[in-house]
Amino acid sequence: MLSKQTINRLIIIGFMVLVGFCLAKAIYHQSVMGIILALTSLGAGIYFLYMVAKANEEMKREEIR
């Protein structure tokens, strides 16, 4: 059975692959709206990962105290 961390990483990688695919298709079809939406999704995904890392760091800091 896969651990929770492995499943989370697979979900994140899958999301990033789908966003990359959408961005590639939008560029191929020269769709400005598609490019904007794909970049927005990519930015949201990266910001989510940043917030998760920040929350984990904060939790570890609280455990030490």
C-alpha positions, 0 to 999 in steps of 0.5 A, spaced: 500 500 500 502 506 498 503 511 503 500 518 504 506 522 502 506 518 496 499 519 494 500 526 495 506 527 491 502 523 485 496 527 486 501 534 485 505 531 479 498 529 476 495 536 477 502 539 474 502 534 468 495 536 466 496 543 467 502 543 462 498 539 457 493 544 457 498 550 456 501 546 451 494 545 447 493 552 448 499 554 445 498 550 439 491 552 438 493 559 439 488 561 444 490 567 449 484 565 454 487 558 454 494 560 456 491 565 461 487 560 464 493 555 464 498 560 467 493 561 472 492 554 474 499 553 474 500 559 479 495 557 484 498 550 484 505 553 485 502 557 491 498 551 494 505 548 494 508 554 498 503 554 503 503 547 504 510 547 505 510 554 510 504 550 514 509 544 515 514 548 517 510 552 522 507 545 525 514 543 526 516 549 529 510 549 534 512 541 536 519 544 538 516 549 543 
